[in-house]
């Protein structure tokens, strides 16, 4: 839906043509898959779709994409839950594309403003960091800024575009929590990065974040999942009400859990997947 121009989505003639195109492309895509000796997928959610389409269970292997977990885990978290902390910074890390649903994130901030005492809400700040690919993305950011002003929350949200890695790490160090709002994201490497950095993650209850990333570690919570403005708001209110020790434990659980997606684990999984194929070629 995000990729169809309005003219196509509204046209009684063009819409069936595009649906026919999708069906033909799906058949061609399936044929290409049947020719593969090995299929690597990046999440359980993706694996389910590929198995349904290609039906190659013995040739399909799940290999999580690599993340610089160690680099993010090196960030300190000891001061994030101190009683003297003046701000509760929530980091949003994603490109400024429609499917990332920054508008939902702004609506969550509005609900928090409506439901929390002013003394508590005044400490909250959303920091939206992301890349802009083109002029269309830049215009989208301007629209989001205008929307924030209309909602009366412009003083509680920052937009940081195309920041260098050093600034990203600095913002992660200052942040207490993170928000991810994309529906059915295949994996969600930014979710892993935030959890490895020790941020209390509230991610969308779908796709890779739901099935692979924000899952219990040794039976203990690593983050939160939500799928509506109200459920995101409830998750952040829960975080704000958590005792400091409970927050610290959740951060540690998330960090330990993120080690499953390290570069070292990726290398081992990749080699394990291709070794049988290589032996056949020899």
C-alpha positions in Angstrom: 0.0 0.0 0.0 2.9 2.4 0.7 4.3 1.8 -2.8 1.2 2.2 -4.9 0.6 5.7 -6.3 -2.8 7.1 -5.6 -3.7 7.0 -9.3 -3.2 3.2 -9.4 -4.9 2.4 -6.1 -8.0 4.4 -7.1 -8.3 3.3 -10.7 -10.8 0.5 -11.5 -8.6 -0.4 -14.6 -5.1 0.0 -13.3 -5.6 -1.9 -10.0 -6.6 -5.3 -11.7 -3.6 -4.8 -14.1 -1.2 -4.4 -11.2 -2.7 -7.3 -9.3 -2.2 -9.5 -12.4 1.4 -8.2 -12.6 1.9 -9.2 -8.9 0.6 -12.7 -9.6 2.8 -13.2 -12.6 5.8 -11.9 -10.6 5.0 -14.3 -7.7 5.0 -17.3 -10.1 8.3 -16.2 -11.6 9.7 -15.6 -8.1 8.5 -19.1 -7.0 10.2 -20.7 -10.1 13.5 -19.0 -9.2 13.2 -20.3 -5.7 12.7 -23.9 -6.8 16.0 -23.7 -8.7 18.0 -22.8 -5.5 20.2 -25.3 -3.8 20.2 -23.3 -0.6 17.8 -20.6 0.6 18.9 -18.3 3.5 16.3 -16.3 5.3 16.8 -13.5 7.8 13.9 -14.2 10.3 11.3 -16.7 11.3 8.7 -14.5 9.8 10.5 -14.4 6.5 11.1 -18.2 6.7 7.3 -18.8 7.1 6.5 -16.9 3.9 9.3 -18.4 1.9 8.3 -22.0 2.9 4.7 -21.2 1.9 5.8 -19.8 -1.4 8.7 -22.2 -2.4 8.0 -25.2 -0.2 11.6 -26.1 0.2 11.9 -27.0 3.9 15.1 -29.0 3.6 16.9 -26.3 1.6 15.7 -23.3 3.7 18.0 -22.1 6.5 17.5 -19.3 9.0 20.6 -17.1 9.4 20.1 -13.9 11.4 21.8 -10.8 9.9 24.9 -9.6 11.7 24.8 -6.8 14.2 27.7 -5.0 15.9 26.4 -6.1 19.3 29.7 -5.7 21.2 30.0 -2.1 20.1 26.5 -1.2 21.4 26.9 -3.3 24.6 30.0 -1.2 25.4 27.7 1.8 26.1 27.1 2.4 29.9 23.6 2.0 31.3 24.3 2.7 35.0 22.9 6.2 35.0 19.8 5.6 32.9 17.6 4.6 35.9 19.0 7.0 38.5 16.5 9.1 40.4 18.3 12.3 39.5 17.8 11.7 35.8 16.3 14.9 34.4 15.0 13.4 31.2 13.4 10.2 29.9 14.6 10.1 26.3 12.9 7.8 23.8 14.9 7.0 20.7 13.3 6.2 17.4 15.8 4.8 14.9 14.7 4.3 11.3 14.7 5.8 7.8 12.0 8.4 7.3 9.8 6.2 5.1 6.0 5.9 5.3 6.0 2.3 6.5 8.1 3.2 9.5 5.0 5.0 10.9 6.5 8.0 12.6 3.0 9.5 12.7 1.9 6.7 15.1 4.9 7.5 17.3 3.8 11.2 17.5 0.3 10.0 18.5 1.8 8.0 21.3 3.5 11.1 22.6 0.2 13.0 22.5 -1.5 10.2 24.5 1.3 10.3 27.1 0.9 14.0 27.4 -2.9 13.6 28.0 -2.5 10.7 30.5 0.5 11.7 32.6 0.9 14.4 35.2 2.6 17.5 33.7 5.5 17.1 36.0 6.1 13.5 34.7 5.4 14.2 31.0 7.8 17.2 31.0 10.7 14.8 31.4 9.9 12.9 28.3 11.6 13.6 25.0 11.2 11.6 21.7 14.4 11.7 19.5 13.7 10.6 16.0 16.9 9.7 14.2 16.9 8.5 10.6 18.1 8.8 7.1 16.5 10.7 4.2 17.1 9.1 0.8 15.7 11.9 -1.3 13.6 15.1 -1.4 10.4 13.1 -0.8 11.8 11.9 2.5 12.9 15.4 3.5 9.4 16.7 2.8 8.0 13.9 4.9 10.1 15.1 7.8 8.8 18.6 7.3 5.3 17.2 7.4 6.0 15.4 10.6 7.4 18.5 12.2 4.2 20.4 11.2 2.1 17.6 12.6 4.0 17.7 15.9 3.3 21.5 16.1 -0.4 20.9 15.4 -0.5 18.3 18.1 1.2 20.7 20.6 4.2 18.4 21.2 6.8 20.2 19.1 8.8 21.0 22.3 9.0 17.3 23.2 10.4 15.8 20.0 13.6 16.2 18.1 14.3 15.2 14.5 17.9 14.3 13.6 18.7 13.5 10.0 21.6 11.5 8.5 23.6 11.8 11.7 27.1 10.3 11.9 27.7 7.1 13.9 29.4 9.0 16.7 26.3 11.1 17.3 24.1 8.1 17.1 26.1 6.4 19.8 25.9 9.6 21.9 22.1 9.6 21.6 21.9 6.0 22.5 24.0 6.7 25.6 21.6 9.4 26.7 18.3 7.5 25.9 16.4 5.4 28.3 14.0 3.7 25.9 13.3 3.1 22.2 10.3 2.8 19.9 9.8 0.9 16.7 6.5 1.1 14.8 6.9 -0.7 11.5 4.3 -3.4 10.8 5.6 -6.8 9.7 9.3 -5.8 9.4 11.2 -8.8 8.2 13.8 -8.6 10.9 14.5 -5.3 12.5 18.2 -4.7 13.1 17.6 -1.3 14.7 15.6 -3.1 17.4 18.6 -5.4 18.1 20.9 -2.3 18.2 18.7 -0.5 20.7 18.4 -3.6 22.9 22.2 -4.2 22.8 22.6 -0.6 23.8 20.5 -1.3 26.9 17.4 0.7 25.9 14.0 -0.5 27.0 12.5 -1.4 23.7 8.8 -1.0 22.6 8.5 -2.7 19.2 5.7 -3.5 16.9 4.0 -6.8 17.7 4.6 -8.4 14.3 7.2 -9.8 12.0 10.8 -10.2 13.2 10.6 -8.2 16.4 7.7 -10.3 17.6 9.0 -13.7 16.5 12.7 -13.4 16.9 14.0 -10.3 18.8 11.8 -9.1 21.6 11.4 -12.6 23.1 12.0 -13.8 26.7 15.5 -14.5 27.8 15.6 -17.4 30.2 11.9 -16.8 30.8 12.4 -13.1 31.6 11.3 -10.0 29.8 13.6 -8.3 27.3 11.2 -5.5 26.1 7.7 -4.8 25.1 5.4 -5.3 22.1 2.6 -3.1 20.9 0.3 -2.7 17.8 -1.8 0.4 18.5 -1.4 3.9 19.9 -3.1 2.8 23.1 -0.9 -0.3 23.6 2.3 1.7 22.9 1.2 4.3 25.4 0.4 1.6 28.0 3.9 0.0 27.5 5.6 3.3 28.1 3.5 4.0 31.2 4.5 0.5 32.5 8.2 1.4 31.9 7.8 4.7 33.7 6.2 2.9 36.7 8.9 0.2 36.9 11.2 0.2 39.8 14.9 1.0 39.0 16.0 -2.5 39.7 13.3 -4.0 37.4 14.4 -1.6 34.6 18.1 -2.6 35.1 17.2 -6.3 35.0 15.2 -5.8 31.8 18.1 -4.0 30.2 20.5 -6.8 31.1 18.1 -9.4 29.8 17.8 -7.5 26.5 21.6 -7.2 26.2 22.2 -10.9 26.8 19.4 -11.8 24.3 21.0 -9.6 21.6 24.1 -11.7 21.6 22.2 -14.2 19.4 22.6 -11.6 16.6 26.3 -10.9 16.9 28.7 -10.9 13.9 30.4 -14.0 15.4 27.2 -15.9 15.6 26.3 -14.9 12.0 29.7 -16.2 10.7 29.2 -19.5 12.4 25.6 -19.9 11.1 26.6 -18.8 7.6 29.5 -21.3 7.4 27.3 -24.1 8.8 24.7 -23.4 6.1 27.0 -23.4 3.2 29.4 -26.2 4.2 27.1 -29.0 3.0 26.7 -27.2 -0.3 30.4 -26.7 -0.7 31.1 -30.4 0.0 28.7 -31.4 -2.8 30.6 -29.2 -5.2 33.9 -30.8 -4.2 
